[in-house]
Amino acid sequence: MTNDAPQPGEPSTKGIPTAKITAEQSRFSVESLSTRMWVVTAAALVLSIGLAVWNQKPAGPTITIHFEQGHGLRLGNSVQHRGIIVGEVMSVELSSDEESVAVKVELLAAAKKLARAGSEFWVVRPRVSLSKVTGLDTVVGARYIEVQPGPPDSDSQFVFDGLETPLSLADSDAVEIEIRFENGDGLSIGDEVRHRGIVVGEVTSVDLNDDLTGVVVKIRLLSSAVRLARTGSQFWVERPTVSAVEVRGLETLVGGRYIAVQPGPTDAALSTSFNGLAKAPAGELPEGGVEITLEASQRGGLHRGVPVLFRGEQVGHVIAVALASDATTVDARVWIDAAYRDLVRDNTRFWMNSGIDVSVGLDGLKLSADTLSSIIVGGVSLATPSQPGAKISTGHRFPCAAEADDEWLTWQARIPIGSDQITGGILLPVPVRASQRWQERRFGFRRDKQRSGWILPLSDGRLLGPADLLMPDGNAIEGTTKLEAAGETVEIPVANVTRLGSLAIFSHRFSSLDPESAFPAKRLAHSAEPVDCLIVTAGSESVLSVTSSRFRVEKSLTGASDSSDLNAVERWLIDPGVPLNADYHGACVVSRADGHVVGVLCVGDAGSRVSLMPKPPFPKKSGSK
């Protein structure tokens, strides 16, 4: 029997429940937790390996590029083509001969074809020049190697010589050519090659030739410009040139010098070696002119580019000057523009503009000069006798006097001149300025009114122009309408006017006008569709060229003639963007293809329109209004 009674001095435990502990195992034991952690760790490891393998890019071939300088390249810098990473720098070391830097590059498998003969590599780095700024992205980012692939059919290659100067024009089909100059004229690697203002290549090297007597310049031409490198092509360094004769190349002051090219004959063979010019050639000559040769005892004012003048107006220029083959004279090649070639006859005389003519007499000191250029470098003038001789052909030779005879300055040859803007240099019409004046009655008072424009004298003794110039105004007081032109004032009898829609023909010949200058009536023509035209007022300097796309055909019955053959009037609406104003009212509209007058320009509040000549037959004199 157990005695549960408390012993003396011990607290009593009666009434307090007692916990009973059994030997049952806990659900989350230490051994179970340890097993689960190993499973998680193994799964994470497998996942990491899988991700690493999935992200691993397949490696391509390894190539070596030798540069003269390292240019700050480092391990891990990228290799790029067209802005896409195609490889990575694996090492940058000195070569075994310690004269270059060997850069090992591992290309991606997808870019393995870049490892082929003809591929070019260079380090992209900041470059600032007058002509361009490149590589600025490497100022804040890492430098990288750019690649230009070689020809697609070339063999594999794994060692390359890198370019020290970055290329600006990427073209796998570019062609390299060599040009020899006497002087470098400040050219540097990367300078552009241009034709008609378009960049067609770049300079890749500038070096002295082997005997140190000149400069050899190598350039790359884009594939689209390969035909520029043909036999007869001319290359020169464009640089600032300022003289009394010409001002050219000023853009090179802020944009850098460049090589310009003028291609040779279109059927010439391709070439890769050229001799450069010391200065720009005379340039392409326009069609239709004539080239002659002047013989002078001294060079005097004969210089390339100086003007050839007729009555102070430039009609041509000097192309080139050189000693004759026997050194007895100075020969100058002269170009006469197409519009003025008829001025030169076999009895024409030429003389040099001596610059400033100073004479002292009883009236004091007299000073005279033709033009600013003649003051500084001279020029050439010509005169043709009042009885012109036969026309000349290309190559005709003329003596060039030191000064003009007094008789030459009095000659008054009447020779029609043409326009170099029309095929064949056909004569342009010569309209004259005219004003119609009349009186209107307003509130019992008479008021003077006036309208001005151009009218064209015709060879048959009539005048062609807008109807509002050659017909009385509807509000005019009878008998007050007058036409003023060529220094004369005449009345406008309605019976002498034939109306052609918004045009009119007035039967009158001004006595002060030379009949030889009248426009042939047979050269008035109708044009069914818009054509390229010239808008002509007074003189060649006032000619405005307008293409056919600026016209739109408009048909209207308004203002049609009473003649049975004119059922409708065709007009061409002119694009508002063409710079025309009221001063062009009545101007002749001439077809550039054949020189025919196809209409007359009418300018009003509604805009500018070309009132077309009617269809043949051309109306004769009529009394219709």
Protein Blocks (a to p, Z undefined) as FASTA:
>chain_A
ZZfbdcehiacfehiacddddfbdcfbdfklmmmmmmmmmmmmmmmmmmmmmmmpccddd
ddddddfblnlpaehiacdeehiafbdcfbdcddfkopaccddddddfklmmmmcghiac
ddddddddfkbcehklmmmmccddddddddfkbccdfbdcddfbdcfbdcfkbccddddd
fbfnlpaehiacdeehiafbdcfbdcddfkopaccddddddfklmmmmcghiacdddddd
ddfkbcghklmmmnopadddddddfkbccdfbdcddfbdcebjadehiacdddddfbfkl
acghiacdeehiafbdcfbdcddfklpaccddddddfklmmmpcfkbccdddehiacddd
fkopadddfblmlmmnopadddddfbdcddddehiacdddfbdcfklmmpccddddddfk
bghiiacdddddddddddddeehiacdddddddddddfkopacddfklmpccfkbcehia
ccdeehiacdddfklpccehjaccdddddfkbcfklpccfklgccdfbacdddddfedjk
lpccddfklpccdddfehpafbfklmbccdddddfklccdfklgoiacddfklopafbdc
dddfkoccdddddddddddddfbZZ
